[in-house]
Amino acid sequence: MEHLVSRRVFILRSNPVAPDPRVEFTARSLIAEGYTASILAWDRGGTSPQDEIWNGVKIHRYQLPAEFGSGMKNLNKLLRWQVFLWRYLSKHRAEYDILHACDFDTVFPALVCKIFFGKRVVYDIFDFYADHLRNTPPLLKKFIRRLDYWAISRADAVIIADDSRREQIAGSHPRKLSVIYNSPEDLLPPDSQNDEQSFSIIYVGVLQVERGLLEMIKVVCRHPEWRFDLAGFGGDEEKIRNAAVGVPNICWHGRIDYSTTLKLSQNASVLFATYDPAIPNHRYSSPNKIFEAMMLGKPIIVARGTNMDRIVGEAESGLVVPYGDENALEAALLQLETDPDLRKRLGKNARRAYNIHYSRSLMENRLLNLYNELVEGNR
């Protein structure tokens, strides 16, 4: 009984997990290792079922309408989310032993449960919250940073999404620290062939103007022979969608599931992730798009000064352009379009880097080692 009790996990995430590859990876990996895992999520759009069983994982969603990326306008709703988490976790405290808190907006209810109920807390930092906020006063950001350092020091274990983020959380004192990249499961069949008919580009992810999406739309408009698949959701969704409306070679998909994402990406010529390096979180970013490109053996275009340029440069798996420079972006795309051998070489390098440094199995071993250390320490 003690063995089973010590392996019950609640994962906390402030989006609907529909999809959320990192959360899904965590849940599936834990279950495969003999843990039980449930997810508490925040459905801001009201488009997902309140209760759902996904691959053996129970998902319960708090349904409260709210916009992504709206800063202080969401403060009241963020506080209500905190209250919901505390009440739910308090009521169901006999059903879990470890809380996996994803990002700053879930960690404090988890730490309260640690203090009052003796629960273990794993703090998984997808993005450092103070550097992620938009439209938030600088003084409040500074206060949040201090709180985040405190939370990092109080958690039983901390996970960061890139080794470079050690610098971002410098000043905190994590008890255990593990680096787990956003690597996807290896879903590329041996000797797979894609259905690439013409030069095509794909972006699936958070829809924010600081990710070079408006610049890409302008470039694609000048090349009707190209195809651009665009999907995701986020704070600037309406603005980006409106810019793409009426452009015949842009295919708008909206929110799509992960299997559709991978299928579209496998059939694309190139992926891109051109984030604005003026945003602190972007300077430490290593989004799953980089590792999806590696897994699929696809080249990727990234912006200089975003940490992604370091990863791509070391792997020689893509091209680097200055952020916001439409001419440089267009030149990189033309280079890839007209040189299929370059695309092939970059793709092979990408796949090699995935196998050696970033594979899902390597990341899964890190996650499970961390959890098993917590469980053994608890027992």
NUBADREN-623829 format. One line per 3 residues: number of its first residue (from 0); their letters; for each residue x, y, z of C-alpha. Coordinates in steps of 0.2 Angstrom, whole numbers, plus 5000, padded with zeros to 4 digits. Example, Ala and Ser with C-alpha at 12.3 -4.5 7.8 and 13.67 -1.06 7.14 Angstrom:
% residues 2
0> AS> 5062:4978:5039; 5068:4995:5036
//
This chain:
% residues 379
0> MEH> 5000:5000:5000; 5014:5012:5004; 5022:5009:4987
3> LVS> 5005:5014:4978; 5001:5029:4989; 5018:5037:4986
6> RRV> 5016:5036:4967; 5000:5047:4965; 5002:5063:4956
9> FIL> 4991:5078:4952; 4998:5089:4937; 4992:5107:4938
12> RSN> 4991:5117:4922; 4983:5134:4918; 4978:5130:4901
15> PVA> 4965:5117:4895; 4978:5103:4890; 4970:5101:4873
18> PDP> 4984:5099:4868; 4999:5102:4879; 5013:5090:4874
21> RVE> 5024:5093:4889; 5010:5090:4901; 5005:5075:4891
24> FTA> 5023:5068:4891; 5024:5070:4909; 5008:5061:4913
27> RSL> 5011:5046:4901; 5029:5044:4907; 5023:5043:4925
30> IAE> 5009:5031:4921; 5021:5019:4911; 5033:5019:4927
33> GYT> 5018:5013:4938; 5012:5030:4945; 4995:5036:4944
36> ASI> 4992:5054:4936; 4978:5066:4936; 4977:5083:4928
39> LAW> 4969:5099:4934; 4968:5111:4920; 4960:5129:4917
42> DRG> 4949:5129:4901; 4948:5148:4897; 4938:5146:4881
45> GTS> 4925:5134:4887; 4928:5123:4872; 4934:5107:4881
48> PQD> 4924:5094:4892; 4924:5098:4911; 4929:5080:4914
51> EIW> 4938:5068:4903; 4948:5052:4903; 4963:5054:4891
54> NGV> 4975:5039:4889; 4971:5033:4906; 4973:5050:4914
57> KIH> 4959:5059:4922; 4957:5077:4917; 4946:5089:4927
60> RYQ> 4945:5107:4920; 4940:5123:4929; 4930:5132:4916
63> LPA> 4932:5151:4918; 4932:5162:4903; 4949:5172:4901
66> EFG> 4960:5179:4888; 4978:5173:4885; 4991:5187:4886
69> SGM> 4980:5201:4894; 4991:5205:4909; 4983:5214:4923
72> KNL> 4966:5212:4915; 4966:5194:4920; 4972:5197:4938
75> NKL> 4955:5194:4946; 4953:5178:4936; 4970:5172:4940
78> LRW> 4966:5174:4958; 4950:5164:4956; 4960:5150:4948
81> QVF> 4972:5150:4963; 4956:5149:4975; 4949:5134:4964
84> LWR> 4966:5125:4965; 4967:5127:4984; 4949:5121:4987
87> YLS> 4950:5106:4975; 4967:5101:4982; 4961:5103:5000
90> KHR> 4945:5093:4997; 4955:5079:4987; 4970:5078:4998
93> AEY> 4969:5060:5001; 4970:5056:4982; 4988:5062:4979
96> DIL> 5005:5063:4986; 5015:5073:4974; 5009:5089:4965
99> HAC> 5017:5093:4948; 5015:5112:4947; 5017:5119:4929
102> DFD> 5023:5137:4930; 5021:5150:4943; 5002:5152:4941
105> TVF> 5000:5134:4949; 5014:5133:4961; 5008:5143:4977
108> PAL> 4992:5132:4980; 5004:5117:4978; 5016:5124:4991
111> VCK> 5002:5127:5003; 4997:5109:5002; 5015:5105:5005
114> IFF> 5015:5115:5021; 4998:5110:5028; 4997:5092:5021
117> GKR> 5015:5086:5019; 5014:5084:5000; 5029:5084:4989
120> VVY> 5030:5097:4975; 5039:5096:4959; 5039:5114:4951
123> DIF> 5040:5112:4932; 5045:5129:4924; 5040:5130:4906
126> DFY> 5043:5149:4905; 5050:5160:4919; 5034:5169:4924
129> ADH> 5040:5187:4927; 5049:5187:4910; 5034:5180:4902
132> LRN> 5021:5193:4907; 5014:5205:4895; 5006:5222:4899
135> TPP> 5011:5221:4917; 5019:5235:4927; 5038:5233:4930
138> LLK> 5036:5234:4949; 5024:5220:4949; 5035:5210:4938
141> KFI> 5050:5212:4951; 5038:5207:4965; 5033:5191:4956
144> RRL> 5051:5187:4952; 5055:5188:4971; 5040:5176:4974
147> DYW> 5046:5164:4961; 5063:5163:4968; 5055:5159:4985
150> AIS> 5044:5146:4977; 5059:5138:4968; 5068:5137:4984
153> RAD> 5053:5129:4993; 5049:5115:4980; 5056:5098:4983
156> AVI> 5062:5098:4965; 5063:5110:4950; 5062:5106:4932
159> IAD> 5068:5119:4919; 5066:5117:4900; 5083:5122:4894
162> DSR> 5100:5122:4902; 5102:5140:4898; 5088:5144:4910
165> REQ> 5100:5141:4925; 5105:5159:4922; 5087:5165:4922
168> IAG> 5083:5158:4939; 5100:5163:4947; 5097:5170:4964
171> SHP> 5085:5155:4969; 5091:5139:4977; 5082:5124:4971
174> RKL> 5084:5108:4981; 5085:5097:4966; 5086:5103:4948
177> SVI> 5084:5094:4932; 5084:5100:4914; 5071:5092:4903
180> YNS> 5069:5098:4885; 5053:5099:4876; 5057:5084:4865
183> PED> 5043:5074:4857; 5041:5056:4856; 5049:5048:4842
186> LLP> 5035:5045:4830; 5044:5045:4814; 5042:5028:4805
189> PDS> 5058:5020:4798; 5061:5025:4780; 5046:5037:4781
192> QND> 5042:5048:4765; 5033:5064:4766; 5019:5070:4754
195> EQS> 5028:5087:4751; 5022:5093:4734; 5028:5110:4734
198> FSI> 5038:5122:4745; 5029:5123:4761; 5031:5131:4778
201> IYV> 5022:5127:4795; 5019:5136:4812; 5009:5128:4826
204> GVL> 5010:5136:4843; 5005:5151:4853; 4999:5165:4842
207> QVE> 5008:5181:4847; 5015:5195:4836; 5032:5193:4845
210> RGL> 5034:5177:4836; 5037:5184:4819; 5020:5178:4812
213> LEM> 5015:5195:4804; 5032:5196:4796; 5030:5178:4789
216> IKV> 5013:5182:4783; 5019:5197:4773; 5034:5186:4765
219> VCR> 5022:5172:4760; 5010:5185:4752; 5024:5189:4740
222> HPE> 5026:5170:4735; 5010:5163:4730; 5019:5147:4724
225> WRF> 5023:5143:4743; 5011:5136:4756; 5010:5142:4774
228> DLA> 5000:5131:4786; 4996:5141:4802; 4988:5134:4818
231> GFG> 4987:5137:4837; 4979:5149:4849; 4984:5164:4860
234> GDE> 4983:5182:4865; 4985:5189:4847; 4975:5176:4838
237> EKI> 4962:5188:4831; 4975:5200:4824; 4985:5186:4816
240> RNA> 4970:5177:4809; 4964:5193:4801; 4981:5196:4793
243> AVG> 4980:5179:4785; 4962:5180:4779; 4960:5181:4761
246> VPN> 4978:5175:4757; 4975:5160:4746; 4992:5151:4750
249> ICW> 4989:5152:4769; 4979:5138:4777; 4972:5143:4793
252> HGR> 4969:5128:4805; 4965:5136:4822; 4967:5124:4837
255> IDY> 4973:5107:4831; 4978:5091:4841; 4996:5085:4842
258> STT> 4994:5071:4830; 4988:5083:4816; 5002:5095:4821
261> LKL> 5015:5081:4818; 5007:5075:4801; 5007:5093:4794
264> SQN> 5025:5096:4800; 5031:5080:4792; 5023:5085:4775
267> ASV> 5031:5103:4777; 5048:5108:4769; 5053:5119:4784
270> LFA> 5047:5124:4801; 5051:5141:4809; 5051:5149:4827
273> TYD> 5057:5167:4825; 5054:5174:4843; 5058:5192:4848
276> PAI> 5074:5192:4858; 5069:5208:4866; 5058:5197:4877
279> PNH> 5068:5189:4891; 5060:5172:4890; 5063:5171:4872
282> RYS> 5082:5173:4875; 5081:5157:4885; 5068:5148:4874
285> SPN> 5069:5130:4867; 5052:5127:4862; 5045:5110:4856
288> KIF> 5045:5116:4838; 5064:5114:4838; 5064:5096:4844
291> EAM> 5049:5092:4833; 5059:5097:4818; 5074:5087:4824
294> MLG> 5063:5072:4827; 5055:5073:4810; 5072:5077:4801
297> KPI> 5066:5094:4795; 5076:5111:4794; 5070:5125:4805
300> IVA> 5072:5144:4804; 5075:5153:4821; 5079:5171:4826
303> RGT> 5096:5176:4832; 5099:5179:4851; 5085:5168:4857
306> NMD> 5095:5152:4863; 5087:5143:4849; 5101:5150:4838
309> RIV> 5113:5141:4849; 5104:5124:4848; 5102:5125:4829
312> GEA> 5119:5131:4826; 5127:5117:4837; 5117:5104:4828
315> ESG> 5119:5113:4810; 5100:5109:4808; 5093:5126:4802
318> LVV> 5096:5144:4797; 5097:5159:4808; 5090:5176:4804
321> PYG> 5088:5193:4813; 5072:5195:4821; 5059:5205:4812
324> DEN> 5070:5207:4796; 5058:5202:4782; 5071:5202:4769
327> ALE> 5083:5191:4778; 5068:5179:4782; 5063:5179:4763
330> AAL> 5081:5176:4758; 5082:5161:4770; 5066:5153:4763
333> LQL> 5072:5156:4745; 5089:5147:4749; 5079:5132:4756
336> ETD> 5067:5132:4742; 5080:5132:4728; 5093:5121:4737
339> PDL> 5084:5104:4741; 5101:5096:4745; 5103:5109:4759
342> RKR> 5086:5105:4766; 5091:5087:4766; 5108:5090:4774
345> LGK> 5100:5101:4788; 5087:5088:4791; 5099:5074:4793
348> NAR> 5109:5084:4805; 5093:5088:4815; 5088:5070:4816
351> RAY> 5106:5065:4822; 5105:5079:4836; 5088:5072:4841
354> NIH> 5095:5054:4843; 5111:5059:4852; 5106:5074:4863
357> YSR> 5087:5077:4864; 5078:5061:4862; 5062:5058:4872
360> SLM> 5069:5042:4880; 5083:5053:4887; 5071:5066:4894
363> ENR> 5060:5052:4901; 5074:5045:4910; 5078:5061:4918
366> LLN> 5060:5064:4923; 5058:5047:4931; 5075:5047:4940
369> LYN> 5069:5064:4948; 5052:5056:4953; 5060:5040:4960
372> ELV> 5072:5050:4970; 5057:5059:4978; 5048:5043:4981
375> EGN> 5063:5034:4989; 5066:5050:5000; 5048:5050:5005
378> R> 5048:5032:5010
//
